[in-house]
Amino acid sequence: MVNEFKNANLRGKDFRGKNFTGVDFSHADIRGANFSNAILVDANFSYTKAGLPIFYAISYVILSLIVSLLAGLIAAYAGAIIGDLLSGNANIPSAFGVISTVILLILFITILWQGLGLLLATLAEVLAACSIIVLALLPENDVGNSSAVAVVLVILAMAGAIVGVVNMALALAIARVMILPGIVSSTGLMAVLGAVLGALLGVRSQVSAYLMAGVVGLVAIAIGMYVGWQAIIGNQKYLLIRSLAISIVSQGGTSFRGANLTDTNFTQANLKSVDFRQATLTRTCWLQTKNLAQARLESTYLENPKLRQLVVTKEGREQNFDRLNLRELNLENANLQDASFIGTDLSEANLQNANLAGAKLAQAQLYQTILNQACLTGAYIQNWGISTDTQLAEIKCDYIYMQLPTKDDPDPCRKPDNRREIFQTGDFAEFIAPIIKTLNLYQTQNIDPRQVANKFKTLDLFHYEGIDPTAAAIAVTQLAENHPEAGLEIVALEGRGKDKIRLQAIVANDANRSELYQEYFQKYTEIQSLTYSDLQALLLGIKEKEERIQSLEKLLENAIHQPKFYVETYQNQGEIFMSQSKGNVNISGSQGNISGISAVGENSAMTGVAIGAISGSVSNTINQLPASSEPDKPGIKELLTELQTAIEADNNLGEEDKAEALEQVKAIAEAGQKPEDGGMQKTAKTALKFLKGTIADLPATATLVEACSKLLPLITKFFGLP
């Protein structure tokens, strides 16, 4: 069934509630088809022709012509009434005609200046109908002898002129939505014909009244055409006319109302008169679609003209999208160079292969966002919101900025810190990995990452052609001593064997990272060039620091002998913790501090020890929870025990991921001791979210995935979480 509907004639077909996941409808004729509440995830509607069947299209053309004829007739008839009032016949003072003219002029100016409200239009329609009935039944002598009748005539003349404007605006708006050759000019001609008929029917006295009828009729037609034109091009003053025209013309057209269009492709489809109300439009592709503005888009992100233009053209270069809601948009391959997304919600959006070079992503939310293969060179990522479910594979990035530019610092917090260097292949992924881990840690510990960012910044020291552990250890130590105000502290080591090594340190917020970077490598190169005797003399001169240097040197030597390694430390209430196990390397001095741990590699024996230690700690914490009082209904203790077993048994998880997942189980167990406490509930919620992210990339048949699908909802219910 996948290709069953490709190039097919599906006009008027009823597909309500059907499941067409992944089905190809490309190049099909779907005019008048009904896909309401259908499941169309990942379906292909590219190059389709949607909208109205021929019968409906002809009907709406006739409707627009009839409405335009009535517009001219009613407006000219109102003008004829004013002309008769100006003539002063039948004992009616001509002052009533002057008053009518002035009021009508004010109303026309108000329509052009302030727009047209639906209430005013509706009221005018009612009054116009009344005016025709009254004048048809009222004898001429009664009109001439009653001042009250003169007032009524003034009111009806005003209402008739306004009705003429509204009808003409609606007729032209319908014609423009239809986008058929000659229909706009035809509505204008029909309106003029109606004005002639209105003048002939309305004038009761002098021939001069014909002139007034013609002027009022033509002015009303002209204003109505302007209003209708402006309504369709998006003028908010006339939004009601636009909405009314589109809602009329969409009757009988293609309907996707309430359908699930997640990841659906509408590339270059003609979407005139299509109903998208209440549809799920997550990452739907609208590239180069035609007439999307003439579809029913109420309560969707497509209702915003700026966003609609963005998803259709994929061109947002140098535009400002600050603090807008861009959730779930499909911006794959979009050009967003130098655009501003400060505080923007881009969660669940598709930004794959997008050009975000120089973009301002400060405080942007990018949870579950697809950024694979995107270009982030020169982007500003201060306090951006990412997590483990943000996809960052194969990012193209030469350098990044950790803060927004200011007048005093237009080139702030650049990474790599040396402005003469750029990221090599794979460097950005290695640079961003610790940030994601740290963010998850902050969430677990209820720490605001912005508070930490205001105190410390990172200094990344990249070695691309191997590393001399002795030279690196001495250079780092000397750098820390020479710049005590920088507060330099090694917090992570990462790399792949001897080929590429990254030392990551934290430094004070006001430290000049570029100068520190250059000074480190200058010292490193100088130390490397020393002869053996000179090196021994140097070590002898700093003998009091020898223990620290040897410890860091040994740490580096152990690390680079692993095929792949990542070593990380962080502090919590003064105690040093590691990503997988606790270590005892702590190199400290009076002016600088260097902390590290033993490296953990893919083939390291430390891994099994770390998992065993963490597993034992998790078991101890779970055992402190009370057992279920009902044998047939497992409690939190039994649920967490089963979850721990599933994590340890699943071969799809790497050792590091297992260790982190077990830490989350431990956090839930600790929270389970006080499940009604708000802080503990937040901790449990964060841990559950982490576990969901952990299993997101696992096969659906994995043991842990099946276990989590059963256990996580029960754990969530235990804590009373939504």
C-alpha positions in Angstrom: 0.0 0.0 0.0 3.0 2.3 0.3 3.0 3.3 -3.3 -0.7 2.6 -4.1 -1.7 6.2 -4.2 1.2 7.7 -6.1 -0.1 9.7 -9.1 -3.6 8.6 -8.3 -6.9 10.4 -8.8 -8.3 10.7 -5.3 -10.7 13.6 -5.8 -13.6 13.5 -3.3 -12.4 10.3 -1.6 -13.2 9.7 2.1 -10.1 8.6 4.2 -11.4 9.7 7.6 -9.6 8.0 10.5 -7.4 5.8 8.2 -3.8 4.8 9.1 -1.6 5.8 6.2 1.8 5.9 8.0 4.6 6.2 5.5 2.3 6.0 2.4 3.3 7.8 -0.8 0.6 10.2 -2.2 3.1 12.2 -4.3 1.7 13.8 -7.5 -1.8 12.6 -6.6 -5.0 14.7 -7.2 -6.5 15.0 -3.7 -9.0 17.8 -4.3 -12.0 17.4 -2.1 -10.5 14.4 -0.4 -11.2 14.0 3.4 -8.3 13.0 5.6 -9.9 14.2 8.8 -8.4 12.4 11.9 -6.2 10.2 9.7 -2.8 9.0 10.8 -0.4 10.3 8.1 2.9 10.1 10.0 5.9 10.2 7.5 3.5 10.2 4.5 4.5 11.8 1.3 2.2 14.5 -0.2 4.8 16.2 -2.3 3.6 17.7 -5.6 0.0 16.9 -4.8 -2.9 19.1 -5.9 -5.3 19.8 -3.1 -8.2 22.1 -2.7 -11.6 22.3 -4.3 -13.3 20.0 -6.9 -14.4 21.7 -10.1 -18.1 21.9 -9.0 -17.3 23.8 -5.8 -14.8 26.1 -7.6 -17.5 27.1 -10.1 -20.0 27.6 -7.3 -17.7 30.0 -5.5 -17.0 31.9 -8.7 -20.7 32.5 -9.1 -21.0 33.4 -5.5 -18.3 36.1 -5.7 -20.0 37.6 -8.8 -23.4 37.7 -7.1 -22.0 39.3 -4.0 -20.1 41.9 -6.0 -23.3 42.7 -7.9 -25.2 43.2 -4.6 -22.3 45.3 -3.3 -22.6 47.8 -6.2 -26.4 47.8 -6.1 -26.7 48.4 -2.4 -24.0 51.1 -2.3 -25.5 53.0 -5.3 -29.0 52.7 -3.8 -27.6 54.3 -0.6 -26.1 57.1 -2.7 -29.4 57.7 -4.4 -31.1 58.1 -1.0 -28.4 60.7 -0.1 -28.9 62.4 -3.5 -32.6 62.7 -2.8 -32.0 64.1 0.7 -29.6 66.7 -0.8 -32.2 67.8 -3.3 -34.5 68.9 -0.5 -37.7 67.6 -2.1 -41.0 66.8 -0.4 -40.4 69.3 2.5 -37.3 67.4 3.7 -34.5 69.9 4.5 -31.4 69.4 2.5 -29.4 69.6 5.8 -30.2 65.9 6.1 -28.4 65.2 2.9 -25.3 67.2 4.1 -25.3 65.3 7.4 -25.5 62.0 5.5 -22.6 63.0 3.3 -20.4 64.0 6.3 -21.2 60.9 8.3 -20.6 58.7 5.2 -17.2 60.4 4.7 -16.2 59.8 8.3 -17.3 56.1 8.0 -15.2 55.6 4.9 -12.1 57.2 6.5 -12.7 55.0 9.6 -12.8 51.8 7.5 -9.5 52.8 5.8 -7.8 54.0 9.0 -9.0 51.6 11.7 -10.3 48.6 9.8 -13.6 46.9 9.7 -15.1 44.9 12.6 -17.4 41.9 12.3 -20.0 43.4 14.5 -20.2 46.6 12.4 -20.5 44.5 9.2 -23.2 42.3 10.6 -25.2 45.2 11.9 -24.9 47.0 8.5 -26.2 43.9 6.7 -29.3 43.8 8.9 -30.0 47.6 8.5 -29.5 47.4 4.7 -32.1 44.6 4.4 -34.5 46.7 6.5 -33.9 49.8 4.3 -35.0 48.0 1.2 -38.1 46.6 2.8 -39.1 50.0 4.3 -38.6 52.0 1.1 -40.4 49.5 -1.0 -43.5 49.7 1.2 -43.4 53.4 2.1 -45.6 55.8 0.0 -43.8 58.9 -1.4 -46.0 61.4 0.4 -45.3 59.9 3.7 -41.6 60.3 3.1 -42.0 63.9 2.3 -44.1 64.8 5.3 -42.2 63.0 8.1 -38.9 64.3 9.6 -38.6 61.0 11.4 -38.6 59.3 8.1 -35.7 61.5 7.0 -33.6 60.3 10.0 -34.4 56.7 9.1 -33.3 57.4 5.6 -30.0 58.8 6.8 -29.4 55.7 8.9 -30.3 53.4 6.1 -28.1 55.2 3.6 -25.1 54.9 5.9 -25.8 51.2 6.5 -26.3 50.6 2.8 -23.0 52.2 1.9 -21.1 50.2 4.6 -22.8 47.0 3.4 -21.6 47.8 -0.1 -18.1 48.1 1.1 -18.2 44.8 3.1 -19.8 42.8 0.3 -17.3 44.1 -2.3 -14.4 43.3 0.1 -15.8 39.8 0.6 -16.4 39.2 -3.1 -12.9 40.3 -4.0 -11.4 38.3 -1.2 -13.2 35.2 -2.4 -12.0 35.9 -5.9 -8.4 36.3 -4.8 -8.5 33.1 -2.8 -9.8 31.3 -5.9 -6.9 32.6 -8.0 -8.6 32.1 -11.3 -7.8 34.2 -14.4 -10.1 37.2 -14.9 -12.2 36.6 -11.8 -11.0 39.7 -10.0 -11.8 42.0 -12.9 -15.1 40.2 -13.4 -16.2 41.0 -9.8 -15.3 44.7 -10.4 -17.5 44.8 -13.6 -20.4 43.1 -11.8 -20.1 45.6 -9.0 -20.3 48.5 -11.5 -23.3 46.9 -13.1 -24.9 46.6 -9.7 -24.2 50.3 -9.1 -26.0 51.3 -12.3 -29.0 49.2 -11.3 -29.0 50.6 -7.8 -29.0 54.2 -9.2 -31.9 53.5 -11.5 -33.9 51.9 -8.7 -33.1 54.3 -6.0 -33.4 57.8 -7.5 -36.9 59.2 -6.9 -36.5 63.0 -7.6 -34.0 65.1 -9.6 -31.6 63.8 -12.1 -28.7 65.2 -10.0 -29.4 62.4 -7.5 -28.0 60.0 -10.2 -24.6 61.7 -9.8 -24.6 61.2 -6.0 -25.7 57.6 -6.5 -22.8 57.0 -8.9 -20.2 58.6 -6.7 -21.2 56.8 -3.6 -21.5 53.5 -5.4 -18.1 53.8 -7.1 -16.3 55.0 -4.0 -17.8 52.1 -2.0 -16.7 49.6 -4.7 -13.2 51.1 -4.7 -12.8 51.0 -0.9 -14.3 47.4 -0.8 -11.8 46.2 -3.4 -9.0 47.8 -1.5 -10.1 46.2 1.8 -10.5 42.8 0.1 -7.1 43.0 -1.5 -5.4 44.1 1.8 -7.2 41.3 3.7 -5.8 38.6 1.5 -2.2 39.9 1.6 -2.4 39.8 5.4 -3.3 43.2 6.7 -4.4 42.6 10.2 -7.0 45.4 10.2 -9.1 43.3 7.8 -8.4 39.9 9.3 -12.1 39.1 9.7 -12.7 39.5 6.0 -9.8 37.2 5.2 -10.9 34.6 7.7 -14.5 34.7 6.4 -13.4 34.4 2.7 -11.1 31.5 3.4 -13.6 29.7 5.6 -16.2 30.0 2.8 -13.9 28.8 0.0 -12.5 25.9 2.1 -15.9 24.3 2.3 -15.8 21.2 0.2 -12.0 21.4 -0.2 -9.3 18.9 1.0 -9.5 18.4 4.7 -6.7 17.3 7.1 -8.6 18.5 10.2 -7.4 16.6 13.3 -5.0 14.5 11.2 -1.6 13.4 12.5 0.9 15.0 10.0 4.1 14.3 12.0 7.1 14.3 9.6 4.7 14.4 6.6 6.2 15.9 3.4 4.2 18.5 1.4 7.1 19.8 -0.7 5.7 21.8 -3.7 2.1 20.8 -3.0 -0.7 23.1 -3.9 -2.6 23.7 -0.7 -5.3 26.2 -1.6 -8.5 25.8 0.3 -7.2 23.0 2.5 -8.3 22.6 6.2 -5.4 22.1 8.7 -7.3 23.0 11.8 -6.5 20.9 14.9 -3.9 18.9 12.9 -0.7 17.7 14.4 2.1 19.4 12.4 5.2 18.2 14.2 8.2 18.6 11.8 5.9 18.7 8.8 7.8 19.8 5.7 6.2 22.8 3.8 9.1 23.5 1.5 8.0 25.5 -1.5 4.3 24.7 -1.0 1.9 26.9 -3.0 -1.0 28.9 -1.7 -0.5 27.8 1.9 -1.7 31.2 3.0 -5.1 30.5 1.4 -5.6 27.4 3.7 -7.4 27.2 7.0 -4.6 27.5 9.5 -6.4 28.6 12.7 -4.6 27.7 16.0 -1.5 26.3 14.2 2.0 27.8 14.0 1.3 28.4 10.3 -1.1 31.2 11.3 1.9 33.4 12.0 2.9 34.9 8.6 6.6 35.1 9.6 6.8 31.4 10.6 4.8 30.4 7.5 7.2 32.2 5.3 10.1 30.6 7.1 9.0 27.0 6.8 8.0 27.5 3.1 11.2 29.2 2.0 13.6 27.8 4.6 15.3 31.3 4.4 15.8 33.1 7.7 19.2 34.7 7.3 19.8 37.7 9.6 16.2 37.6 10.8 15.0 38.0 14.4 13.1 35.1 16.0 13.7 36.1 19.6 11.4 34.5 22.1 9.1 33.0 19.5 7.6 29.6 19.8 9.2 27.5 17.0 8.5 24.1 18.5 8.1 21.2 16.1 9.1 23.3 13.0 10.8 21.5 10.1 13.8 23.7 9.2 15.9 21.0 7.6 18.5 22.5 5.3 17.3 26.0 6.2 19.6 29.0 5.9 19.5 30.6 9.3 23.0 32.2 9.2 23.3 35.2 11.6 19.7 34.8 12.7 18.7 35.5 16.3 16.9 32.9 18.4 17.5 34.4 21.9 15.1 32.7 24.3 13.3 30.9 21.4 11.7 27.5 21.9 13.1 25.2 19.2 12.3 22.0 21.1 11.4 19.0 18.9 12.2 21.0 15.7 14.1 19.5 12.8 17.3 21.6 12.2 19.2 18.8 10.4 21.9 20.2 8.0 20.6 23.8 8.8 23.1 26.7 8.4 23.2 28.2 11.9 26.6 29.9 11.4 26.8 33.0 13.6 23.3 32.4 14.9 22.4 33.6 18.4 21.1 30.6 20.3 21.5 32.1 23.8 18.8 30.7 26.2 17.2 28.9 23.2 15.4 25.6 24.2 16.6 22.7 22.0 15.2 19.7 23.9 14.6 16.7 21.5 15.7 18.9 18.7 17.4 17.3 15.6 20.7 19.2 14.9 22.5 16.4 13.1 24.9 17.8 10.4 24.0 21.4 11.2 26.6 24.1 10.9 27.2 25.9 14.2 30.4 27.8 13.3 30.4 31.1 15.1 27.1 30.4 16.9 26.5 31.9 20.4 25.3 29.2 22.8 25.2 31.0 26.1 22.9 29.1 28.4 21.2 27.2 25.6 19.0 24.4 26.7 20.2 21.0 25.4 19.9 17.5 26.9 20.8 13.9 26.1 17.9 13.7 23.7 19.2 16.6 21.6 20.7 15.1 18.5 24.1 16.5 17.7 25.7 13.9 15.3 28.2 15.1 12.7 28.0 18.8 13.7 30.0 21.1 11.4 31.7 23.7 13.6 35.0 25.5 13.3 34.5 27.5 16.5 31.8 28.5 18.9 31.1 31.3 21.4 30.0 30.6 24.9 28.6 34.1 25.5 26.7 36.8 23.5 28.9 39.6 22.1 29.0 43.0 23.8 30.5 46.4 22.7 33.5 45.8 24.9 33.9 42.1 23.9 32.6 41.4 20.4 34.5 38.1 20.3 33.5 36.5 23.7 34.4 33.1 25.2 35.5 31.5 21.9 36.1 27.8 21.7 38.8 26.7 20.9 40.3 29.2 23.2 43.2 29.9 20.8 41.7 32.2 18.2 44.2 31.0 15.6 42.8 27.4 15.9 39.6 25.8 14.9 37.9 22.5 15.9 39.2 19.5 14.0 36.8 16.7 12.9 35.0 15.3 15.9 36.2 18.0 18.3 32.9 19.6 18.7 31.2 16.4 19.7 33.9 15.7 22.3 33.6 19.3 23.5 29.9 19.2 23.9 29.6 15.8 25.6 30.8 16.9 29.0 28.4 19.9 28.9 25.5 17.6 28.4 26.7 15.3 31.2 27.1 18.3 33.5 23.7 19.7 32.7 22.2 16.3 33.7 24.2 16.4 36.8 23.0 19.9 37.7 19.4 18.8 37.1 19.9 15.8 39.5 21.4 18.1 42.1 18.8 20.9 41.6 21.6 23.3 40.6 21.0 26.3 38.3 23.7 26.0 35.6 23.6 29.7 35.0 24.8 30.3 38.6 27.9 28.1 37.8 28.4 29.8 34.5 28.6 33.2 36.1 31.6 32.0 38.2 33.6 29.7 36.0 34.4 29.2 32.3 36.2 26.3 30.6 39.6 26.2 29.1 40.1 23.4 26.5 43.7 22.4 25.6 43.7 20.2 22.5 46.7 18.0 21.5 46.3 16.7 18.0 49.5 14.8 17.5 49.9 13.0 20.7 51.0 14.3 24.1 54.1 14.3 26.2 52.7 13.6 29.7 55.7 15.0 31.5 55.7 18.3 29.5 52.0 18.6 29.8 52.0 18.1 33.6 54.8 20.6 34.1 53.2 23.2 31.8 49.8 22.9 33.6 51.4 23.2 37.0 53.4 26.3 36.0 50.4 27.9 34.3 48.4 27.5 37.5 51.2 29.0 39.6 51.8 31.9 37.3 48.1 32.8 37.2 46.6 32.1 40.6 43.8 34.6 39.9 42.6 32.3 37.1 41.9 29.5 39.6 42.8 26.9 37.0 41.6 23.4 37.8 41.7 20.3 35.5 38.3 18.7 35.4 38.3 16.4 32.5 40.6 14.4 30.1 39.2 13.0 26.9 40.6 11.4 23.7 41.3 8.4 21.5 44.6 6.9 22.4 47.6 9.0 21.6 46.2 10.7 18.5 44.0 13.4 20.0 43.9 14.5 23.6 41.8 17.2 25.3 42.5 18.6 28.7 39.6 20.5 30.1 40.1 23.0 32.9 37.8 25.5 34.6 39.0 29.0 35.1 37.6 32.2 36.7 35.0 34.0 34.7 37.2 37.0 34.0 40.3 35.0 33.0 41.8 35.5 29.5 41.4 32.0 28.1 43.2 32.9 24.8 46.3 34.1 26.6 46.3 31.1 29.0 45.9 28.8 26.0 48.9 30.3 24.2 51.0 30.4 27.3 50.3 26.7 28.0 51.4 25.6 24.6 54.4 27.9 24.6 55.6 26.3 27.9 54.7 22.8 26.7 56.8 23.3 23.5 59.7 24.8 25.5 59.7 21.9 27.9 59.5 19.3 25.1 62.6 20.8 23.5 64.7 20.5 26.7 67.5 18.0 26.9 67.4 15.3 29.5 69.8 17.1 31.8 67.9 20.4 31.4 64.6 18.7 32.2 66.1 17.1 35.3 67.4 20.5 36.4 63.9 22.0 35.8 62.3 19.3 37.9 64.9 19.8 40.6 64.1 23.5 40.7 60.4 22.7 41.4 61.0 19.7 43.6 58.3 20.8 46.0 55.8 20.4 43.2 57.2 17.0 42.0 54.4 14.9 43.6 51.7 16.9 41.8 53.5 16.7 38.5 54.2 13.0 38.8 50.5 12.3 39.7 49.2 14.2 36.7 51.9 12.7 34.5 50.9 9.2 35.6 47.2 10.0 35.0 48.0 11.0 31.4 50.2 8.0 30.8 47.5 5.6 32.0 44.8 7.4 29.9 46.6 7.5 26.6 47.1 3.8 26.6 43.4 3.2 26.4 41.8 3.0 22.9 39.2 5.6 24.0 38.9 7.3 27.3 37.0 10.0 29.1 37.9 11.2 32.6 35.7 13.6 34.5 35.5 15.1 38.0 33.1 17.4 39.7 32.5 18.7 43.2 29.5 18.5 45.5 29.8 20.0 49.0 33.6 19.7 48.8 33.8 16.0 47.8 35.3 15.0 44.5 33.1 12.7 42.4 33.8 11.0 39.1 31.7 10.0 36.1 32.1 6.2 36.9 34.2 5.7 40.0 35.9 7.6 42.8 39.7 8.2 42.5 42.4 9.4 44.8 44.5 11.7 42.6 44.2 15.1 44.2 47.0 17.5 43.3 46.8 20.7 45.2 49.0 23.6 46.1 48.9 27.0 47.7 48.2 28.8 44.4 46.8 26.3 42.0 44.6 23.2 42.1 44.6 20.2 39.8 42.2 17.4 40.3 41.9 14.2 38.3 40.9 10.5 38.4 42.3 7.3 37.0 41.3 6.9 33.3 38.5 4.6 32.4 38.8 3.0 28.9 36.8 0.7 26.7 39.0 -2.3 27.8 39.9 -1.1 31.2 39.5 -3.4 34.2 38.4 -0.4 36.2 35.0 -0.6 34.4 33.9 -3.8 36.0 35.0 -2.6 39.4 33.1 0.7 38.9 29.9 -1.0 37.9 30.1 -3.5 40.8 30.7 -0.6 43.2 27.8 1.4 41.9 25.5 -1.6 41.8 26.2 -2.4 45.4 25.5 1.1 46.4 22.2 1.1 44.5 21.2 -2.2 46.1 22.0 -0.8 49.6 19.8 2.3 48.9 16.9 0.3 47.6 17.0 -2.1 50.5 16.4 0.9 52.8 12.9 1.2 51.3 9.9 -0.6 52.8 8.7 -3.7 51.1 5.2 -3.8 49.6 2.5 -4.9 52.0 0.6 -6.5 49.2 2.3 -9.6 47.6 0.4 -9.2 44.3 1.1 -5.5 44.0 4.8 -4.5 43.9 5.9 -1.4 45.7 8.6 1.1 45.0 11.3 -1.3 46.4 10.3 -4.1 44.1 9.9 -1.9 41.1 13.4 -0.4 41.5 15.0 -3.8 42.1 13.5 -5.1 38.9 14.7 -2.0 37.1 18.2 -2.4 38.4 18.3 -6.0 37.3 17.1 -5.0 33.8 19.8 -2.3 33.5 22.6 -4.7 34.6 21.4 -7.4 32.2 21.0 -5.4 29.0 23.9 -5.9 26.6 22.8 -3.0 24.4 24.0 -0.5 27.0 27.7 0.5 27.3 29.3 0.3 30.7 29.4 4.0 31.1 25.7 4.3 30.2 24.9 1.5 32.7 26.8 3.3 35.4 24.9 6.5 34.8 21.5 4.7 34.6 22.2 3.0 37.9 23.0 6.3 39.4 19.5 7.5 38.4 18.0 4.4 40.0 19.8 5.3 43.2 18.5 8.9 43.0 14.9 7.5 42.6 15.5 5.2 45.6 16.7 8.1 47.7 13.7 10.1 46.7 11.4 7.2 47.5 12.1 7.6 51.2 10.2 10.8 51.1 7.9 10.5 48.0 5.6 13.4 49.1 8.4 15.9 49.4 8.5 18.4 46.6 12.2 18.4 46.2 12.4 14.6 46.1 9.6 14.5 43.5 11.6 16.8 41.3 14.7 14.6 41.8 12.7 11.6 40.8 11.2 13.3 37.8 14.6 14.4 36.5 16.0 10.8 37.0 13.0 9.3 35.2 13.5 11.7 32.3 17.2 10.7 32.1 16.3 7.0 32.0 13.8 7.7 29.2 16.6 9.4 27.3 18.9 6.5 27.9 16.5 4.0 26.3 15.5 6.3 23.4 18.2 4.9 21.1 17.9 1.3 22.1 16.1 -1.3 19.9 12.4 -1.7 20.7 13.0 -5.3 21.6 15.8 -4.6 24.1 15.2 -6.0 27.6 15.6 -2.6 29.2 13.1 -0.9 26.8 10.5 -3.5 27.6 11.2 -3.3 31.3 11.0 0.6 31.3 7.7 0.6 29.4 6.2 -1.4 32.2 8.1 0.0 35.3 8.5 3.7 34.6 4.8 4.5 34.5 4.3 2.7 37.8 7.2 4.6 39.4 5.8 7.9 38.0 2.4 7.0 39.6 4.1 6.2 42.9 5.5 9.8 43.2 2.2 11.3 42.0 3.9 12.9 39.0 1.9 13.9 35.9 
